[in-house]
Every structure is written in structure tokens, then in C-alpha cells.
Amino acid sequence: MQRESLRNLAHEVKNPLGGIRGAAQLLEAELGQGDLREYTSVIVSEADRLRALIDRLIAPQGDSLKMLRFNVHEICERVYTLVRAEFSPVIEVRRDYDASVPDLTGDRERLVQALLNVARNGAQALLEHGSASAPMLTLRTRIGRQLVLASRPVRMGVVISVIDNGPGIPEALRDKVFHPLVTGRASGTGLGLSLAQEFVQQHGGVIEFDSCAGCTEFRLILPLESP
């Protein structure tokens, strides 16, 4: 039943994506060589990425990850660009990267989606609650050593943090923030964090969080060695 609902939803989403992509291409042609073409290129590439992601979500359960080796800051920069385009200048988006983090082997598109879901969740919480006088979201990377991921010891991993200065997660929701359809936001669907957790777990990683008034930090922790 859930699989059939997902397929129906996927088809409903794919149809407008094609229209969005086509409109962006037409607009890009009209803009010539101006700086605004950077934004139309983002629209086209994101429409393609989301269409591919939807195709893979509704594929047979055995569909495997498309593993590539890349620098984790590639996905951080992608998410940084998208979040700034959606929420700036209301929210200040900062980067705090550790340049020494080694390359990661993973499914780039699924990790982009996981990080984007977490970042958008934090940004939307900042907008809806409006408790921070200067709302700010930070993307941070660090190396983690001697980790335990899903009861498995890992010598080294990468920790991607999304930190916001919002009101914090209500106590009643903390044990179920990753459950589907559970949300503390008026306009939330409760699917973003659940999907992010699934994608990170597919890589042998975990998502953890700490939250209090004025500081919420979600950490995507991924092994730098094969599961």
C-alpha cells in the first residue's frame, strides 16, 4: 500500500518537474549570456536531479546505490547554494569546512538529498518560529575518529553538521523526529528527516542531533571506509 502511494505521488511530482525544466530552459535562452543564467542552470539541474531521484525511489527494492568517490564538500556546496537561493537574505547561511576531510565513497545524489532535507528543515523552523533576532544556519564538516555507527565500530568518518539558532525541538517530538509524518512545523510534511535518515543509513551512517533553545545541531555521520 505504501509503495503504491509512493508511486502515485512520484508521478504527480514528475509531471510539473518537466514543465519547470522546460520553462527554465526557455528563460535561459532569453537571458543570453547574463549572470542570471546561473540561476536558470540551477533550476534545470535540480529538476533533473529530482526526476532521477524519484525514478530511483519507485524502482524495485533491490535498486543499488550508485557509488562514486568524491569530496564531501561538493555536496555541501550544492546544498549551500540551494538553501541560500531559497532562504537568503532572511536567513544567513554560513560554511565552516574542515579542508582536511578526505574523499568519501557514496551515492552523491542521495547524500545531497539527505543533507538538503536536514538543512531545509532547520531553515524552515527558523522562518516559522521567528524567535532568532538574526536567524542563522551553519553547514560544518569535521573528521570523526573511533566512532560507533549502528553498533559497528568505525575507525574514521566524516561528520556533516547543520546548526541553527532557532527555538529548538519540542521535548515531545525528540523521540520521534525521524518518524514519517511527524513534524513540529505548521507547514511540514514529516517526510524530509525520515528520508534523510534512510539515505544515510544506506551508507552505513547515522543521523544524530542535540537541541536546546538557541542551538539545534543535526549531525550526518558517514564512515570513510566501506561498511
C-alpha positions, 0 to 999 in steps of 0.5 A: 500500500505504501509503495503504491502511494509512493508511486502515485505521488512520484508521478504527480511530482514528475509531471510539473518537474518537466514543465519547470525544466522546460520553462527554465530552459526557455528563460535561459535562452532569453537571458543570453549570456547574463549572470542570471543564467546561473540561476536558470542552470540551477533550476534545470539541474535540480529538476533533473536531479529530482526526476532521477531521484524519484525514478530511483525511489519507485524502482524495485527494492533491490535498486543499488546505490550508485557509488562514486568517490568524491569530496564531501564538500561538493555536496555541501556546496550544492546544498549551500547554494540551494538553501541560500537561493531559497532562504537568503537574505532572511536567513544567513547561511554560513560554511565552516569546512574542515579542508582536511576531510578526505574523499568519501565513497557514496551515492552523491545524489542521495547524500545531497538529498539527505543533507538538503532535507536536514538543512531545509528543515532547520531553515524552515523552523527558523522562518516559522518560529521567528524567535532568532533576532538574526536567524542563522544556519551553519553547514560544518564538516569535521573528521570523526575518529573511533566512532560507533555507527549502528553498533559497528565500530568505525575507525574514521568518518566524516561528520556533516553538521547543520546548526541553527539558532532557532527555538529548538525541538519540542521535548515531545517530538525528540523521540520521534523526529525521524518518524514519517509524518511527524513534524513540529512545523505548521507547514511540514510534511514529516517526510524530509528527516525520515528520508534523510535518515534512510539515505544515510543509513544506506551508507552505513551512517547515522543521523544524530542531533542535540537541541536546546533553545538557541542551538539545534545541531543535526549531525550526518555521520558517514564512515570513510571506509566501506561498511 
